Structure formats: C-alpha cells, structure tokens
C-alpha cells in the first residue's frame, strides 16, 4: 500500500457512484454482453494516465500549468469552460447517489439530509487534512471497492458464459447497445482524471527531497502504480457488470437509472448481504471520488489564475483553492433544488466530457512528444500508438453521443 499512490487513487476514484450507475445499467440491460469492454479499456486508460503522470513528474506542475506555459490561452479557457460544469455536475450526481443509498439503509432519515451531512463531512476532511493524510485516507477507502468483487460469488454464475463474453466482443448495432458502450467509455476515460493524475504526481515529486533528478527508477515505479490503479479500476468495473448481469438481468430487471435502484433491486434476488455490500460500496466510492473531483477542479482554477494551491496548504494560505472546492460541492448539493435529477446530471456530464476528452487526449499526446517540455522522457512508439487508438475511440464516442442526442 505504501508504494502505491496517485495511480491507485485515480483508478479507484473512476468507479464513483455515477460510474457504478452506468456499469449497473450495462449489466442489467445487456447481461454479460459488455464484459469485454473491461479488457479493451484497461490498456488505453493505463496509456493515457501514464502520460499524464509522466508530465507531472518531469514538469513538477499540473496539466493546467503545463498548458498555460506552452499553449494558447484559448485552449486553456475553453478547457476551463467545459471542465467546471462537467465536474460540478458529476459531483452533484455522486452526492445525490450517496444520499439516496443511505436513505435505503436508514429510511427514517430523508435522502437530502444525508446529502447535506456527507457534503459537510467531505468539506471538513478536505480542508482539515494535509495532502499526505488525505491521500492515505483515500488509499484505504479503495478497499471498499473490493465489496463489488464479492457480490457475484453470493449467487449462481455461469462462469463459462462469463469467460466467453469477456474474451469474445459482442457488438450490436442498435441505439441502446451503442449508447451503453459510449456511456462506458465516457465514464471510464474521464478528463478530470488526467488533471488529478498529473497534479498528484507533481505534488509527490515536490514532497520528495531526494527526487530532484528524474531517473528510470522513478518512471518505472510510477508505471507500476498507474498500471495497478487502472487494473484495479477495470477489475471493479468488470465485477459490477458481472454482478448486475448475473442478478438483475437474469432476474428480469433490465432498466436501472440510479445506484439506489440497483442496490434495491439486488435485495430480493441476491439477498440482504449482497444489497448491503453494494450500498456500502456506493458510500465508500463517493467519499473516495468527490475529493478527487473537487480537487481536480480546484487545481485547474488555481493554475489558470495563479492562485496559491495545494492540499498540503492551510485554508488561509490558499483561500481561492479551497473556496473553489467548497463552491463546487455546494453547487453539486443544490442540483435537487435546481430541478436537475442525477440522471440528467450524468447525461450533461457525459456530453461535456465527451466533447473535451478527445481534445485533452490529443494535447496530452502532443505534450509527451515535445522534447522542450519532456526532455529525455518523450513518448515511445508504443505509447503513441496506444494514445492515438484512445483518441480515435473517444472521438467516436463523442460523435456517437452527440448523434444519439439529436437522432
């Protein structure tokens, strides 16, 4: 656990409550038919996150700071315009999902009351604890994701069928199936992860007194961390689709819109223990992902406007940085009052991520091939091939997502 850091937290935070809703719908709607996506997305995710991590290590700056120094302000501000609403909507969907699941466990307390309490606790923890303490808390919270690996073993599963759908891709050219594929891609390869990964690696480097000279050992350790984090993320994604496919799809429940629906549907089919594991996992992943989302947005804002930044700073030392986190969480909390449901928030988030992901991937690849920025640590041929494949896949997802909205 000690050797693992930003890569593990980044990967685990990708399986947030909104991601759980997407994977649950994939399993409920199509059974095991989308299990193969976990194999396909793993190397692509790992490739892009490794590039982001390498940028942070070499430049000792976040992605926004690197963009600001080397690219036009138009690119920087367009990225900011899309990122702020997308990340805030994502936070809102996660907070509402946590509140709704907690309400299932304790029906006498309204869901919104839980959402308020969770928001207050998260704000307190983010402001109170330094980067080191917060990163250690987040690393241990990753354990909650193991709960989803347990669920399929509580029910009868045809493992031969699972293996078949894992290694042999199923593709159906109908609107519903293509939409879920696009949703899985958008949920799995999200731009806010690029910013978090880069910044956390930079902060790690700035905390290491003996890491002035970057060598192959540092890069190698980073790659192990990133690969493990992305593998962990996709393993959880795989078992979420597997669990909901084995229980909900086979139980005749094919439409899941929210995480609380998925949790509630599991109880009569898989038993109370599976239901509790699923619900507790949602709460744990929310506490893990929301600081990453809020932190990503704050680093983007701080680096854009030259504010003092850093989770290791006290509130009075980086007021703009922490106020951004507070505002993003409060706006997310207020989505209920604005009449935006969690599913609407997820849809808007997916559209905004879909528009920015291909652009950000192209920029990350360009940075990693720029010797003036990266020195001796530019992309290998293999990294460029993986990066271009990821770019093309996300470009397809973006075009398909927009097409589906207007069709």
Steps between C-alpha positions, in 0.01 A plus 500: 500500500789738577652471150165571336367853485356733232443220248302287744286791624438626145394158379278430798331841482394417144251251651293774663123477566424637153731239347334229707162609357636470145654156555186381680286604204740319264463179702126531556424596140731265313617231742862399436509650148721798598751316720761516222517880531697457825780329305497756218498814717772388744806548272353821357433650843842394626672654197340845537533510880868399471557794265328736744704363790823539301411864424453564872829333592708677233347849524412487873184688397138413442356455153341846508832664589672318213222604262525861615875514435503329162163552330267785411267647758206409276566129560541563873175695541297265280618211716396694810157587356424133437667360812329710767138403419592139414684434826242687708215298345697181566544599865127573525404162354734324744371691804138426408584133441666473842204666671248274325692182590539609863124562508445138392706383797328742742156584351397718793762762401428696177749453214569873479596512869762232434626696199543811715689306769725327246581833332587660835722205600682506166565876521633459855734213407637674189574824689616338824749243374824552308570337164692217667227415749222539244680278247543231765128519586411474130730200453331310781156593366595307183440184703125567491506423127591140581141461621385482137731209428326298773141542371515260198621220728181528707286387207510226235708609199569319172877560491537349151257760369693771687829389340344492153365856525827624651727386217256509205361853443126534452394795285140575409430782259190633671458833678470365857809279481716765333385755758612280789838444332545876464392550863755241619780670305403846627479378860826306482726750320402834659703822450497597870717191566768644268525815711498317835764247395738767369462725804534221757819374336635856500410540869664167579818616325496830685472311831798275423813681604725248322307497173667798336648282225243294311626154412365176355424364848255782574329452163487122551341535847247745360404258223445219750276731706301617196464149354384363834251786549352463152487120534323536834250745348420267211483195724230672707322609181511139376350361822232770514379405152535132594303537825212699351496278189485182709237632741291775339507403131424135576237610750312691229602850617642672192471871578711661773523880504664566837729327748224474761280316249783253440554449874129458571450257211782277627338433839212266401711322237841464666422542869545774756875447533562571130272803523693636802836444331382686191359791702809535722719492191310796354557704816869411513561583134320833544734598783791391282397665172357837607829632648669398173234680293503812718880497524538467123279804444683706763840426349368597156368833633806575715750431222294701251478811718834467687343437841685332781417132479554168671326259734802531730429871557276641774174671407637851563800425276292394197156655542406501131601136465288380793208734425480343153465156660232627739303674223516195269367273776225746599390544138497123464288473814255758367417311178184364662375855556583589141281216374792301356470128571808277541434345159475842334825600671668186370373564146626860497830387654543230236440751219752750642759228569436359154578837341816561703652149523624469138646852511674439833637163384643665187662771715646245743652303209640822352657604832656155544664526158638850564869476589503860630252394771583135558875489426617138490162369614293542184259232378614168367352365177283265704364789711415699189315206341296443818436872533377536141273196539354655816451832320317333210281296733403806709441703184261229383331506840461879488352497149269209588385669822407822316336297221281314749381826660369640173385182331 
